[in-house]
Amino acid sequence: MTKDDVELVERLSATERACRLISLDNGGINRGRTAALQLRQARAFIAAYPADMAAIDKWLGGLTDDEMETICAGDADESVAILATAPPFTDAFLNDYFDEVC
């Protein structure tokens, strides 16, 4: 990652970072889909998602880097304990992002 990439990631909301991790883990950023395009698509998806995204973003922002990586790119069984404290629809949001956008 370049210095510009690191600075961009640091400016992303927690929800945008989660979407970025899901995309990176699943090949959603590639030659045909740039990081900038992924971010635009993630932002559109977040804006249209019918859940309390402010609560989800706040909760995601409180996770450690390891916890964030586990729920976005780790084993589903390992995510259960972390997601147990999440606001309603957090797990659905992450799965829907993967299914519909990633």
VENBEL-V42385 format. One record per pair of residues at least 4 apart in sequence whose C-alpha atoms are under 7 Angstrom apart, sorted by sequence separation. I is the first residue (numbers start at 1). J is the second residue. D is the distance in Angstrom with one decimal. If there is no record, write none. Layout:
I:J:D, I:J:D
This chain:
1:5:5.8, 2:6:6.4, 3:7:6.2, 4:8:6.1, 5:9:6.2, 6:10:6.3, 7:11:6.5, 8:12:6.5, 12:16:5.6, 13:17:6.2, 14:18:6.2, 15:19:6.3, 16:20:6.1, 17:21:6.2, 18:22:6.3, 19:23:6.1, 20:24:6.1, 21:25:6.0, 22:26:6.2, 23:27:6.0, 24:28:5.8, 29:33:5.3, 30:34:6.0, 33:37:6.1, 34:38:6.2, 35:39:6.1, 36:40:6.3, 37:41:6.2, 38:42:6.0, 39:43:6.0, 40:44:6.3, 41:45:6.2, 42:46:6.1, 43:47:6.1, 44:48:6.3, 45:49:6.0, 52:56:6.5, 53:57:5.9, 54:58:6.1, 55:59:6.2, 56:60:6.1, 57:61:6.0, 58:62:6.5, 59:63:6.9, 63:67:5.7, 64:68:6.2, 65:69:6.1, 66:70:6.1, 67:71:6.3, 68:72:6.1, 69:73:5.4, 70:74:4.1, 75:79:6.5, 76:80:6.7, 79:83:6.0, 80:84:6.1, 86:90:6.2, 89:93:5.9, 90:94:6.3, 91:95:6.2, 92:96:5.9, 93:97:6.0, 94:98:6.4, 95:99:6.1, 96:100:5.7, 97:101:5.2, 98:102:4.7, 1:6:6.7, 12:17:5.9, 23:28:4.2, 24:29:5.9, 28:33:7.0, 29:34:5.6, 33:38:6.6, 63:68:5.9, 69:74:6.3, 70:75:6.8, 97:102:6.2, 23:29:6.0, 29:35:5.8, 9:17:6.8, 70:78:6.9, 71:79:5.0, 83:91:6.9, 29:38:6.7, 70:79:6.0, 19:42:6.5, 16:42:6.7, 59:86:6.5, 56:87:6.0, 55:87:6.6, 56:90:6.1, 51:89:6.7, 15:57:5.1, 14:57:5.5, 15:60:6.6, 14:60:5.6, 14:61:5.0, 25:73:5.9, 18:68:7.0, 22:72:5.3, 21:72:6.1, 22:73:5.9, 21:73:6.7, 18:72:6.2, 28:102:5.3, 22:98:6.8, 23:102:5.5
